[in-house]
Amino acid sequence: MASPFRTYDIRGLFPEEVTEELAFSVGRAAARRFGWSKVCVAHDMRPSSPALAEALVTGLTREGVEVEFLGMTSTDMLYLAVLAHAKDGGFMVTASHNPAAYNGIKVVRGLALPVGLDSGLSDLETWIRTNRSVAAGRAVSSAAVHRISFMDEYLRILFDLVPPSTLPPFSVVADSGNGMGGPVFTAAAPHLPLTTHLLFPEPDGTFPNHDANPMEPENRRDLEKTVVLRQADLGVGFDGDADRAFFVDHAGHFRPADHVLTLLFPQALRARPGAAVVYDVRCSRHVPDAILRLGGVPHMGRVGHAHAKPVMHRLGAAIGGELSGHYYIPVLGGIVDSGLLSLLMVLSELGRLEISLDEALHFDRELFASGEINLKVEDSDSVLRRLLNNYRDQGTMSQIDGLRLDAQHYWFSVRTSNTEPLLRLNVEADSSDLLLQVTTRLREEITTG
């Protein structure tokens, strides 16, 4: 059975891989390995989440850790509570966009910085594997559990960053896919100058309508159709724990997350002129072009919040984001990816420009992208070595995350999956013909050698 300790978080099938016993042990291990004294804990809407969260809380309090328990919230709400209440760390019970059979735990330390496999999760895994039989530090819970609602404070923080008065009077369709975006957007909507229509806002971790993963086209169809039917200005889809947002324009066309990311740059760089902006190796050339045009410093980095947020913190970056719909925003001295805050920032920029999402994402040059292509391979390392050898003289090569080649009229990125025997390929080119040519060639080289 695969270990649920992954690169970015703890995640797996419930109850085969992620169990209440594991959650209890994670709480104990974190208390002993990290030495935290005060933390936040929250959970999403999956049927297994409340019990996992309670087991986690029990493990923490048995070791003397004081817990502020937020109950059912979005992941960004947990992050902001850690920041606003100056906690040592936080735990979010969620499997994000994964199907209903999954669950997991996201862990953050102070400043809401992520704890990944190489920054603490491996220590927890080792402690649990070698100390399951070790008695708890206290026979019964001796630390307090404070059960609070954070929604009102959460909204105040977001509205201080993006005042509702800066938003245009748009018509917006929001699809939460029965995830945490529903309660969050429902609470925010009365304060916003928007005409809103909500799809599947009731939190239901069995996902009766579609999975809460707007990256997959089949999960956006209801949103795309409803935007057109209601003649809305735009649509937004939230993932399961609402830390990501995906956008559809007035014509029902999905707009890639890296393109939307460019709309966050002006506000961020007006506040911090000349600052760094972080983006991942899969992002379009439109991204560094926009950063340079606005006077920022482009910084391409590895995929995943466990990598991006520490780099942003070190660079003092103004903003960051990924092709996956994570937009990394400095808040309260930390860095938060928030679906609702991303939506507010996009709307505020559209209001400032007094144009539509479609008009705002009209670039000076047209580029053609393949989207992410997953290819099964037996030995990903040998494939990457072969590609490195074949293309080393074709352009500028980067190996910060797999392999990215930037040639004059195209670029490609090939990365190893963290969970499956796959290579993930992304290609962008100056023309559709060149895109097809490069993509076809790379697919053949990767899969046949």
C-alpha positions as CSV (number, residue, x, y, z in Angstrom):
1,M,0.0,0.0,0.0
2,A,1.3,3.5,-1.0
3,S,2.4,5.8,1.8
4,P,-0.1,8.7,2.3
5,F,2.9,11.0,3.0
6,R,3.2,12.9,-0.3
7,T,5.3,15.7,-1.6
8,Y,3.0,18.5,-0.5
9,D,0.7,16.9,2.1
10,I,-0.7,13.7,3.6
11,R,-3.3,12.2,1.3
12,G,-4.8,8.8,0.3
13,L,-7.8,6.6,0.3
14,F,-10.0,6.6,3.4
15,P,-10.0,4.3,5.4
16,E,-7.4,2.2,3.6
17,E,-4.5,4.7,3.7
18,V,-5.8,7.7,5.8
19,T,-7.3,6.5,9.1
20,E,-8.4,8.1,12.4
21,E,-5.4,6.3,14.0
22,L,-3.1,8.0,11.5
23,A,-4.7,11.4,12.2
24,F,-4.2,10.9,16.0
25,S,-0.6,9.9,15.4
26,V,0.1,12.9,13.2
27,G,-1.1,15.1,16.0
28,R,1.2,13.4,18.5
29,A,4.1,13.3,16.1
30,A,3.8,17.0,15.2
31,A,3.7,18.0,18.9
32,R,6.8,16.0,19.6
33,R,8.8,16.7,16.5
34,F,7.9,20.4,15.9
35,G,7.5,21.6,19.5
36,W,4.4,23.6,18.7
37,S,2.3,24.8,21.6
38,K,-0.7,26.6,19.9
39,V,-2.2,25.5,16.6
40,C,-5.4,25.8,14.5
41,V,-7.3,22.8,13.2
42,A,-10.1,22.7,10.6
43,H,-11.7,20.3,8.2
44,D,-13.6,20.2,4.9
45,M,-17.1,18.8,4.0
46,R,-16.1,15.1,3.4
47,P,-18.0,12.6,5.4
48,S,-14.8,11.3,7.0
49,S,-13.4,14.7,7.8
50,P,-15.0,15.5,11.2
51,A,-13.8,12.2,12.7
52,L,-10.3,12.6,11.3
53,A,-10.2,16.2,12.7
54,E,-11.3,15.1,16.1
55,A,-8.7,12.3,16.2
56,L,-6.0,14.8,15.2
57,V,-7.1,17.2,17.9
58,T,-7.0,14.4,20.5
59,G,-3.4,13.5,19.4
60,L,-2.4,17.2,19.7
61,T,-4.0,17.8,23.1
62,R,-2.7,14.5,24.6
63,E,0.7,16.0,24.0
64,G,-0.2,19.4,25.6
65,V,-0.8,21.4,22.4
66,E,-3.6,24.0,22.7
67,V,-6.0,23.9,19.8
68,E,-8.1,26.5,18.1
69,F,-10.7,24.4,16.3
70,L,-12.5,26.2,13.4
71,G,-14.8,23.3,12.4
72,M,-15.8,23.1,8.7
73,T,-14.0,25.8,6.7
74,S,-12.0,26.4,3.5
75,T,-8.3,25.8,3.5
76,D,-7.5,29.5,3.0
77,M,-9.6,30.3,6.1
78,L,-7.3,27.9,8.1
79,Y,-4.2,29.7,6.7
80,L,-5.6,33.1,7.6
81,A,-6.5,32.0,11.2
82,V,-2.9,30.8,11.7
83,L,-1.7,34.2,10.6
84,A,-4.2,36.4,12.3
85,H,-4.0,34.6,15.6
86,A,-0.2,34.1,15.5
87,K,-0.3,30.3,15.8
88,D,2.8,28.0,15.6
89,G,1.1,25.9,12.9
90,G,-2.1,24.6,11.5
91,F,-3.8,21.4,10.2
92,M,-6.4,21.2,7.5
93,V,-8.2,17.9,7.1
94,T,-9.0,17.8,3.3
95,A,-8.2,16.0,0.1
96,S,-8.7,19.2,-1.9
97,H,-9.9,18.3,-5.4
98,N,-9.6,14.5,-5.1
99,P,-12.7,12.3,-5.5
100,A,-14.9,11.4,-2.5
101,A,-13.0,8.2,-1.6
102,Y,-9.9,10.3,-0.6
103,N,-9.0,12.4,2.4
104,G,-5.8,13.8,3.9
105,I,-4.1,16.5,6.0
106,K,-2.4,19.7,4.9
107,V,0.1,21.0,7.5
108,V,1.5,24.5,7.8
109,R,4.0,26.0,10.2
110,G,4.2,29.6,11.4
111,L,3.4,32.3,8.8
112,A,1.2,29.6,7.2
113,L,4.2,28.3,5.3
114,P,3.7,24.7,4.1
115,V,5.2,21.6,5.6
116,G,6.1,19.3,2.7
117,L,7.9,16.0,2.5
118,D,11.3,17.6,2.6
119,S,10.4,20.2,5.2
120,G,8.9,18.1,8.0
121,L,6.4,15.5,6.7
122,S,9.1,12.9,6.4
123,D,10.0,13.5,10.0
124,L,6.4,12.9,11.0
125,E,6.2,9.7,8.9
126,T,9.4,8.4,10.5
127,W,8.3,9.2,14.1
128,I,4.9,7.5,13.5
129,R,6.5,4.4,12.0
130,T,9.0,4.0,14.9
131,N,6.9,5.2,17.8
132,R,3.4,3.9,17.4
133,S,3.7,2.0,20.7
134,V,5.0,4.9,22.6
135,A,2.6,6.1,25.3
136,A,1.0,9.5,25.0
137,G,2.7,12.2,26.9
138,R,-0.4,12.6,29.1
139,A,-3.0,10.0,30.0
140,V,-5.8,12.4,29.2
141,S,-6.0,15.6,27.3
142,S,-4.6,18.4,29.4
143,A,-4.6,21.2,26.8
144,A,-7.5,23.4,25.9
145,V,-9.6,23.2,22.7
146,H,-11.2,26.5,21.7
147,R,-14.0,26.0,19.2
148,I,-14.6,29.2,17.2
149,S,-16.2,30.6,14.0
150,F,-13.7,32.5,11.9
151,M,-15.9,33.5,9.0
152,D,-16.6,37.1,10.0
153,E,-12.9,37.8,10.7
154,Y,-12.0,36.0,7.5
155,L,-14.2,38.2,5.4
156,R,-13.0,41.4,7.1
157,I,-9.4,40.4,6.2
158,L,-10.3,39.8,2.6
159,F,-12.4,43.0,2.3
160,D,-9.6,45.1,3.8
161,L,-7.3,43.8,1.1
162,V,-9.9,44.2,-1.7
163,P,-12.7,46.6,-0.7
164,P,-16.1,45.6,-2.2
165,S,-16.5,49.2,-3.4
166,T,-13.7,48.5,-6.0
167,L,-15.6,45.7,-7.7
168,P,-17.7,46.2,-10.8
169,P,-21.4,45.5,-10.8
170,F,-20.9,42.2,-12.7
171,S,-23.1,39.2,-13.0
172,V,-21.1,36.2,-11.7
173,V,-21.8,32.4,-11.8
174,A,-20.0,30.5,-9.0
175,D,-19.7,26.7,-9.0
176,S,-18.3,25.1,-5.9
177,G,-19.1,21.5,-6.9
178,N,-20.5,20.9,-3.4
179,G,-17.1,21.9,-1.9
180,M,-16.1,24.6,0.6
181,G,-16.5,27.3,-2.0
182,G,-20.2,27.2,-1.5
183,P,-20.3,28.3,2.2
184,V,-17.5,30.8,1.6
185,F,-19.0,32.5,-1.4
186,T,-22.5,32.5,0.1
187,A,-21.2,34.3,3.2
188,A,-19.4,36.9,1.0
189,A,-22.0,37.5,-1.7
190,P,-24.3,39.9,0.4
191,H,-21.4,42.2,0.9
192,L,-20.5,42.4,-2.8
193,P,-22.0,44.6,-5.6
194,L,-22.6,41.5,-7.8
195,T,-25.5,39.7,-9.2
196,T,-24.7,36.1,-8.3
197,H,-25.9,32.7,-9.3
198,L,-24.5,29.7,-7.3
199,L,-24.2,26.2,-8.6
200,F,-24.1,23.3,-6.2
201,P,-23.3,25.5,-3.1
202,E,-24.4,22.9,-0.5
203,P,-21.3,21.2,1.1
204,D,-21.5,17.5,0.3
205,G,-18.3,15.5,0.2
206,T,-19.9,12.7,-1.8
207,F,-19.9,15.2,-4.8
208,P,-23.3,14.2,-6.2
209,N,-23.1,16.6,-9.2
210,H,-19.4,16.5,-10.3
211,D,-16.0,16.3,-8.6
212,A,-14.8,19.7,-7.2
213,N,-11.9,19.8,-9.6
214,P,-12.4,22.5,-12.2
215,M,-9.1,21.7,-13.9
216,E,-10.9,18.8,-15.6
217,P,-13.1,19.9,-18.5
218,E,-16.0,17.7,-17.6
219,N,-16.2,19.4,-14.2
220,R,-16.6,22.8,-15.9
221,R,-19.4,22.1,-18.2
222,D,-22.2,23.2,-15.9
223,L,-20.4,26.4,-15.2
224,E,-19.7,27.1,-18.8
225,K,-23.3,26.4,-19.9
226,T,-24.8,28.5,-17.1
227,V,-22.6,31.5,-17.8
228,V,-23.9,31.6,-21.4
229,L,-27.5,30.8,-20.4
230,R,-27.7,33.6,-17.8
231,Q,-25.6,36.0,-19.9
232,A,-23.2,36.5,-17.0
233,D,-20.0,38.6,-17.2
234,L,-17.9,35.7,-16.0
235,G,-17.9,32.4,-14.1
236,V,-15.7,31.0,-11.3
237,G,-15.2,27.4,-10.3
238,F,-13.7,26.6,-6.9
239,D,-11.9,23.4,-6.0
240,G,-12.9,21.2,-3.1
241,D,-11.2,23.1,-0.3
242,A,-11.6,26.5,-2.1
243,D,-8.0,27.5,-2.1
244,R,-8.1,27.7,-5.9
245,A,-10.2,29.5,-8.5
246,F,-10.7,28.9,-12.2
247,F,-12.3,31.3,-14.5
248,V,-14.7,31.2,-17.5
249,D,-15.4,34.3,-19.6
250,H,-18.8,35.7,-20.7
251,A,-18.8,33.4,-23.8
252,G,-18.4,30.3,-21.6
253,H,-14.7,29.8,-22.6
254,F,-12.3,28.6,-20.0
255,R,-9.3,30.9,-19.5
256,P,-6.1,29.2,-18.4
257,A,-5.0,29.9,-14.9
258,D,-1.6,31.2,-15.9
259,H,-3.3,33.8,-18.2
260,V,-5.6,34.9,-15.4
261,L,-2.5,35.2,-13.1
262,T,-1.4,38.2,-15.2
263,L,-4.4,40.1,-14.0
264,L,-3.1,40.0,-10.4
265,F,0.2,41.5,-11.3
266,P,-0.8,45.2,-11.6
267,Q,-2.3,45.5,-8.1
268,A,0.6,43.6,-6.5
269,L,3.3,45.5,-8.3
270,R,1.7,48.9,-7.7
271,A,1.9,48.1,-4.0
272,R,5.5,46.8,-4.3
273,P,7.2,48.2,-7.4
274,G,10.2,46.3,-8.7
275,A,9.4,43.2,-6.6
276,A,9.9,39.6,-7.6
277,V,7.0,37.6,-9.0
278,V,7.1,33.8,-8.8
279,Y,5.5,31.4,-11.3
280,D,6.0,27.7,-12.1
281,V,7.8,26.0,-15.0
282,R,4.6,25.2,-16.8
283,C,3.4,28.8,-17.2
284,S,3.0,30.6,-20.5
285,R,5.5,33.1,-21.8
286,H,2.7,35.6,-21.4
287,V,3.5,35.5,-17.6
288,P,7.2,36.8,-17.6
289,D,6.3,39.2,-20.5
290,A,3.6,40.8,-18.2
291,I,5.9,40.9,-15.2
292,L,8.7,42.7,-17.1
293,R,6.2,45.1,-18.7
294,L,5.0,46.1,-15.2
295,G,8.5,46.5,-13.9
296,G,8.6,43.3,-11.8
297,V,11.3,40.6,-11.7
298,P,10.3,37.2,-13.1
299,H,11.3,34.2,-11.0
300,M,10.4,30.8,-12.5
301,G,10.3,28.0,-9.9
302,R,9.2,24.5,-9.0
303,V,5.6,23.3,-9.1
304,G,3.7,23.1,-5.7
305,H,2.9,25.4,-2.8
306,A,5.5,23.6,-0.6
307,H,8.1,25.0,-3.0
308,A,6.6,28.2,-4.2
309,K,5.7,29.8,-0.9
310,P,9.1,29.5,0.8
311,V,10.8,30.9,-2.3
312,M,8.3,33.8,-2.3
313,H,9.0,34.5,1.4
314,R,12.7,34.5,0.8
315,L,12.5,36.8,-2.2
316,G,9.9,39.1,-0.7
317,A,7.8,38.5,-3.8
318,A,4.8,40.6,-4.6
319,I,2.6,37.8,-5.9
320,G,2.9,34.3,-7.3
321,G,0.9,31.6,-9.0
322,E,0.7,28.3,-11.0
323,L,-0.9,26.7,-14.0
324,S,-2.9,24.7,-11.4
325,G,-5.0,27.7,-10.3
326,H,-3.1,28.4,-7.1
327,Y,-2.6,32.2,-6.8
328,Y,-0.1,33.0,-4.0
329,I,-0.9,36.3,-2.3
330,P,1.0,38.0,0.6
331,V,-1.3,38.5,3.5
332,L,-0.6,39.4,7.2
333,G,3.1,38.6,6.8
334,G,2.4,35.2,5.3
335,I,1.5,33.9,1.8
336,V,-2.0,32.5,1.2
337,D,-3.6,30.8,-1.8
338,S,-7.3,31.7,-1.7
339,G,-10.0,31.1,-4.3
340,L,-12.2,33.9,-3.0
341,L,-9.4,36.4,-2.6
342,S,-8.2,35.6,-6.1
343,L,-11.8,36.2,-7.4
344,L,-12.0,39.6,-5.6
345,M,-8.6,40.6,-7.0
346,V,-9.6,39.7,-10.6
347,L,-12.9,41.5,-10.3
348,S,-11.2,44.6,-8.8
349,E,-8.7,44.8,-11.7
350,L,-11.5,44.4,-14.2
351,G,-13.4,47.2,-12.5
352,R,-10.3,49.4,-12.6
353,L,-9.8,48.8,-16.3
354,E,-13.6,48.9,-17.0
355,I,-13.3,46.0,-19.4
356,S,-14.4,42.3,-19.6
357,L,-12.4,39.3,-18.6
358,D,-12.1,38.4,-22.3
359,E,-10.8,41.9,-23.2
360,A,-8.4,41.9,-20.3
361,L,-6.8,38.6,-21.4
362,H,-6.2,39.8,-25.0
363,F,-2.4,39.6,-25.4
364,D,-0.2,41.4,-27.9
365,R,0.8,38.1,-29.4
366,E,-1.1,34.8,-29.7
367,L,0.6,31.7,-28.2
368,F,-0.7,28.1,-28.6
369,A,-0.5,25.7,-25.7
370,S,-0.9,21.9,-25.5
371,G,-2.3,21.8,-21.9
372,E,-0.8,19.2,-19.6
373,I,-0.3,15.8,-21.2
374,N,0.3,12.7,-19.0
375,L,2.5,10.0,-20.6
376,K,3.2,6.6,-19.0
377,V,6.9,5.7,-18.9
378,E,8.9,2.9,-17.3
379,D,11.9,4.9,-16.3
380,S,11.3,8.6,-16.1
381,D,14.9,9.5,-15.2
382,S,16.3,7.8,-18.3
383,V,13.8,9.7,-20.5
384,L,14.7,13.0,-18.9
385,R,18.4,12.3,-19.5
386,R,17.7,11.4,-23.1
387,L,15.7,14.6,-23.7
388,L,18.5,16.7,-22.0
389,N,21.0,15.2,-24.4
390,N,18.8,15.6,-27.5
391,Y,17.8,19.2,-26.8
392,R,20.8,20.7,-24.9
393,D,21.8,22.8,-28.0
394,Q,18.3,23.8,-29.0
395,G,17.8,26.7,-26.5
396,T,18.0,27.6,-22.8
397,M,17.7,24.6,-20.6
398,S,16.4,24.6,-17.0
399,Q,16.4,21.6,-14.6
400,I,14.8,23.2,-11.5
401,D,11.8,20.9,-11.9
402,G,12.2,18.2,-14.4
403,L,13.3,19.7,-17.7
404,R,12.3,22.9,-19.4
405,L,13.7,24.0,-22.8
406,D,13.1,27.5,-24.0
407,A,13.8,27.8,-27.8
408,Q,13.1,30.8,-30.0
409,H,9.6,29.9,-31.1
410,Y,8.5,27.3,-28.6
411,W,9.2,25.9,-25.1
412,F,8.4,22.6,-23.4
413,S,8.4,21.4,-19.8
414,V,8.6,17.7,-18.8
415,R,8.2,16.8,-15.2
416,T,8.0,13.5,-13.2
417,S,4.7,12.8,-11.4
418,N,5.0,12.7,-7.6
419,T,2.5,9.8,-7.3
420,E,2.3,7.8,-10.6
421,P,4.7,6.4,-13.2
422,L,4.1,9.4,-15.5
423,L,5.8,12.2,-17.2
424,R,3.8,15.4,-17.5
425,L,4.4,17.3,-20.7
426,N,3.5,21.0,-21.5
427,V,4.3,22.7,-24.8
428,E,3.7,26.3,-26.0
429,A,4.5,27.6,-29.5
430,D,4.1,30.6,-31.7
431,S,1.8,28.8,-34.1
432,S,-0.7,25.9,-34.0
433,D,1.3,24.1,-36.7
434,L,4.6,24.3,-34.7
435,L,2.7,23.3,-31.5
436,L,1.5,20.1,-33.2
437,Q,4.9,19.4,-34.7
438,V,6.8,19.8,-31.4
439,T,4.2,18.0,-29.3
440,T,4.0,15.0,-31.7
441,R,7.8,14.7,-31.7
442,L,8.1,14.9,-27.9
443,R,5.3,12.4,-27.4
444,E,7.1,9.9,-29.6
445,E,10.5,10.5,-28.0
446,I,9.1,10.1,-24.5
447,T,7.0,7.0,-25.0
448,T,9.1,5.1,-27.6
449,G,12.6,6.4,-27.1
